[in-house]
Every structure is written in structure tokens, then in C-alpha cells.
Amino acid sequence: MDMTNNKYLELDKKHYLQTFVRYPVTLDYGNGSHVWDVEGKEYIDALGGIAVNVLGHNHPKLVKAIQEQVSKLIHISNFYLSKPQAELSQKLVNISGLDRVFFSNSGAESVEGAIKIARKYAHSIGRGGEIISFKGSFHGRTLATIAATGKKEMQKGFEPIPGGFQNIPFNDIKAVKAIASKETAAFIIEPIQGEGGINLVNEHFIKELRSFCDEQNIVLIFDEIQCGIGRTGKMFANEHFGVKPDVMTLAKALGGGVPIGAILSNQKVSSAIEFGDHGTTFGGNPLACAAGLAVLEVIEDEDLLINAREKEQWLKNKITGLNLPGFKEIRGKGLMTGIEFDFETKPLVAKMLEKGVLANATAGNVLRLLPALNIKTHDLEKIIEVLVESIEDIK
Ligand SMILES: Cc1ncc(COP(=O)(O)O)c(C=O)c1O
């Protein structure tokens, strides 16, 4: 039987909606930070399914939790309660310091829900429904979230784009104050921009933004879909800055690979939501919630936040000491790392793939690494070795 990477590439070209530029690699199975393609070639995974596989692949506790839940109940609808959903809700509320949670199935869906909650609250106090986001941000690919993302390339061809969204410079408090009006419902911000190139919010700015939103009674939404759930060496990125949002969106790592999103909100904003205001069929089903619970437990039990912080330091020291050709800067927190070069990083990523490392290019000249939080030092060493060789090859 033909089991080559190319066989599946050809099937994909024939049948799948051609919207992703695929690498010619068909992955078959994984273990920890390693994955294998259908031809048996091994790769080290420094991308983690784009910040999803925080526990790596095939973590025994996650697999066990999913298997046990599958054999009991997969789905029941939100007309009834389930133990995993009730327990995950309690856990998320306890660790986030927010008061209420709603489960969705993806990041974009979480942002959509957050926008609805913010608007409902804003209208309840006589404000308008405008949502202000920041340049370089990414909030998803649905219609409202491409409007919030504010990138013209992502909106082109999909007009009319939903109204009520504006986009202002990142880390600029003057722009915040200049745009705010009675029409403003909420600001939405990623404390660390992921797709935008691993750009950290300025601590002074985010504190000023929080105070301004408090003064004006404007909702502050943190999109922690990429930077939340341990990615930055804290359970939530906002803990680095000591600033709490009114609403927070999560997805990606929460299910360790099982699709689940969450919207958390404080009591003030949540109180505007009435029965029937929002809903979902799949969101928060027992299977996804059992996976979420297992992920959070493993992060705590296996000290993965500490590991992420230790590996951050190790990686930063190593990379800065290497004097890589074209190297400009390494930034990020925990294992959310951007390495900026003075050249386009797509060819670099393609070369690294050839040499057995999955990584990602973002924002043109940034190499993004989002490995599992339990990645081992020897795997990081190998990633760096491949990085060095790949730069030599493409230069
Ligand atoms: C910060 C942020 N928000 C929203 C999204 C959209 O998430 P999803 O692709 O699950 O819809 C992403 C995905 O990359 C993201 O990084």
C-alpha cells in the first residue's frame, strides 16, 4: 500500500479546500516532543500544533482521561450538567480570579462570545458597542474576529465586514484615550501578541489601560488564546503584569489538542448576561472538559510552569550567545519564543523541517517556537543545532 507523504499531499490537493499552504509532510503519530511521518521520518516538534500541545503528544494522563471519558459520555448538550464541565468551570474560576466561565470550541468562537458579553454589558450601562483592538493583533478568522484583527489582507474579499471595530497602535496610551468615547464597549488585547511576532505588551501601558477602562467603565478583554494555559511560564500571561481583565478568552492549549475554548468574565460584566443570550451545542461537552481538567492537573502536578521558565532562560542564553548570522532579537516569555532575524524566516522553517524540526515563521522575519511545556533540554539542543545548520544552508 502506498503510504508516502506525497500520496496524502495529492489527495489533499484534490479534495481539501485549498486555503493552507501545506508542507509535504503527513504526520502519523507522536510521543512527547517527537512526531513521525507516514514514511517513518522523525521530527522534533517545536510548534506544538500552534501552541496547543502543551503536554506534548500522547501524554499518558491526558490519554487516560480522554479514554475514560469517551467510554462514559462524549456529549450531552448544555441542557444537562456534567461532572467534567462543573469541575473544569470551578478550576478555571479558581485559577484565573474571574467569576464565570462559558465554554466554546475554538479561539475565534471564544472571541465572538467575549464581544457579545462586552457589548451586552456596555449597552446595559448606556454605552455603545464599539470594540477597539490593536495593530499586530490576531483574534481569529470568523467575520467579527477578522474585523477585530484589523488586518486588511484578512478582510479582503469578505466584505461587508461587520461594523463596530477599530484598530489602534499597540502600547500607545495616547491612542487609547484619543479613540475612547461613549460608543466604546471594550478594548481587546493580547498581553503577548502571537501571530504578530511575539510582541510583549508594555507593563506600564497595560496598567494605564486597566486604570483608564476602570475610570470610563469600558470592558477590558484579554485574548489569552495563545499566551494562556502555562505557555508563558505562568498559568495566564496577565500574571506577569499584575493586571486582571474583565473578560478573558482561552482555547488552544486548554484541551491539550481536544478542541475547547473558554470565555471567563468577572461578576460585574457577567451580570449583564441573561438566560438565552448565548449558546452552543458542542461547547463544554464532557469529553473536551475532561481533557481540559487533565491538562490543568498535569501542568500543576508536573511543575510545567517552572520548566517553561527554566527553559526560557536556557534558550535565551543559548541563542544570544550563538552570534547567529542575521540575528536581531529573541523575545517572549516562558516557551512562547520569537527569534527575529533581518531576513524572511519562511525558507528557514522549510529547511528546518527538512532537517527534522517543526517550527513556524510569523510576521515575516520572526521564527516562532511554541514547544510543549515539558520539552527536554536535549530536544531544545537539537532544535538549536538544526537552526544553526539551516541558517548556514540558506545563507
Ligand atoms: C490570540 C489568538 N486569538 C484567537 C485565535 C483564533 O483561534 P482559533 O484558530 O482556535 O479560532 C488565535 C489563533 O491563532 C490566537 O492566537
The ligand as an SDF file (V2000), in Angstrom:
LIG
                    3D

 16 16  0  0  0  0  0  0  0  0999 V2000
   -4.5360   35.3140   20.1820 C   0  0  0  0  0  0  0  0  0  0  0  0
   -5.4160   34.4770   19.3090 C   0  0  0  0  0  0  0  0  0  0  0  0
   -6.7430   34.7110   19.2870 N   0  0  0  0  0  0  0  0  0  0  0  0
   -7.5720   33.9650   18.5330 C   0  0  0  0  0  0  0  0  0  0  0  0
   -7.1100   32.9450   17.7500 C   0  0  0  0  0  0  0  0  0  0  0  0
   -8.0680   32.1210   16.9280 C   0  0  0  0  0  0  0  0  0  0  0  0
   -8.1450   30.8430   17.4330 O   0  0  0  0  0  0  0  0  0  0  0  0
   -8.7770   29.6410   16.5660 P   0  0  0  0  0  0  0  0  0  0  0  0
   -7.8400   29.3930   15.4290 O   0  0  0  0  0  0  0  0  0  0  0  0
   -8.8830   28.4980   17.5210 O   0  0  0  0  0  0  0  0  0  0  0  0
  -10.1130   30.1130   16.1070 O   0  0  0  0  0  0  0  0  0  0  0  0
   -5.7420   32.6780   17.7250 C   0  0  0  0  0  0  0  0  0  0  0  0
   -5.2000   31.6020   16.8580 C   0  0  0  0  0  0  0  0  0  0  0  0
   -4.0470   31.6350   16.4590 O   0  0  0  0  0  0  0  0  0  0  0  0
   -4.8700   33.4610   18.5210 C   0  0  0  0  0  0  0  0  0  0  0  0
   -3.5540   33.2420   18.5400 O   0  0  0  0  0  0  0  0  0  0  0  0
  1  2  1  0
  2  3  1  0
  2 15  2  0
  3  4  2  0
  4  5  1  0
  5  6  1  0
  5 12  2  0
  6  7  1  0
  7  8  1  0
  8  9  2  0
  8 10  1  0
  8 11  1  0
 12 13  1  0
 12 15  1  0
 13 14  2  0
 15 16  1  0
M  END
$$$$
